[in-house]
Amino acid sequence: MRRAMKNINNAILDRWAGTLGRRGPEAAVLGPDGAVERTFADIEREAGQWVEKLGRWQPGTVVAIEVGNSASWPALVLGAMRLGLIPLPLGRHMARDERELALATCGAGALVTGMGEVEERGGEMAPGLEGCDFLKLTSGTTSRPRAIRFTAGQLAADCDNICETMGIGEEDLNFGVIPFSHSYGFSNLITPLLCRGVPLAASEDPLPRAILNGLERTGATVFPGMPVFYEKLAAMADGPALPRLRLCISAGAPLPGRVGEAFNARFLRKVHTFYGSSECGGIGYDGSEERVYEEGFVGSAMRHVEIAPLGEAGQIAVRSGAVADGYYPEPEPETLGGGRFVPGDLVRMGERGMYLAGRATDVINIAGRKLNPAEVEARLARCPGVRQVVVFGVASALRNEEAVACVSGSVAAEEVLRYARAVLSGWQVPKDVWLVDEMPVNERGKVSRRELARAYAELLKDGKSRLPG
């Protein structure tokens, strides 16, 4: 069996050596009850065990990791990288056919599961991944998944940008309930532990009570969360005071102002908005302590990140040492490559910083007129009784597309339409209002316009919509 390779140029392995030297016997990974599950020295020993388990695969082989929020994550990354293998995180939420397609797309040679078992997948040294140290999955322009190619240096740069911008250091303790397999979780939890010695508490229970209990029992000082978490926590009538919690971060979806304000009132802490993308890591951050929330506000550029406008359309170009090398298997150099990434978001620059104003791909084409759904949402959000509103486009035989408003709250559809007619131009008024008890979100806490449009299409089939054909 082949042992660990020598002379691998890998920034994460280099940074880990420093972390291990400083913090070897200290606690690195805690359970949600506060018990120590790994010291830094334990992680090093476990990494050696993973080298043994994965040693039969050749350098350049993709190794998929599907272990949830396991305490083994740091050691798995180290073991794979020491062998020159390419880790590919997979979320446990993935359907079987989705997972199989992702494994095939990336040519995975092995799959590590939550029980610590290693399943041989057949792929070996996938072409086009030379110089790649890590892959992240993302959705493509079609339903087929694609991956993003990273070097260890780019991952370490993102870690530094995050920790320096947010003021996170060795004295902190991250509370990790967001999935480690997602870009947000990996960059805010795993790489800070490996590269900068920031310990974490690992939890897989997203229920509000479990999160509060975990924060209290571990004494966590930093909580990287999502808007859906803060909304549920703010709604709890009782719970611990969390005196050690000093930094609350929200990413993955826009933070509604009402959620931030409710969390402030309940816990007397600011929720800091964090804006990033899988392709480049952190982009913007609201580091102010002013407890004022503006819809769409995502702060200013993070340290070591350069942002430049692209024309007048509202798109931006992001440059930093954390930007990935490109997509895999099909590159898209006009969007990602050469240290530059162009997000699909429309961004408005203001005196305080950046405001998200929708997606370039979300623009609705109504009889040749381009409708930015974010603009309509901002207007309709002021309608009495509306708690949340998301506008998306659906196909129309007469006008190419029509706008539909999905609304949660205590309001009737006709009231929303009446309000829309009063505050919007006629062609901007949604042709239908779809009332829901709660706005559907995925496990990342995001609302997908594409998924809403698909669900709404099913309503059309059932004749439950007023939308004309």
Secondary structure by P-SEA (a helix, b strand, c coil): ccccccccccaaaaaaaaaaaccccccccccccccccccaaaaaaaaaaaaaaaccccccbbbbbccccccaaaaaaaaaaaacbbbbbbbccccaaaaaaaaaaacccbbbccccbbbbcccccccccccccbbbbbbccccbbbbbbbcaaaaaaaaaaaaaaaccccccccccccccccaaaaaacaaaaaccbbbbbbbccccaaaaaaaaaaaccccccccaaaaaaaaacccccccccccbbbbccccccaaaaaaaaaaccbbbbbbbbccccccccccccccccccccccccccccbbbbbccccccccccccccccccccccccccccccbbbccbbbbbcccbbbbccccccccccccccccaaaaaaaacccccccbbbbbbbbbccccbbbbbbbbccccaaaaaaaaaacccccccccbbbbbccccccccccccaaaaaaaaaaaaaaccccccc
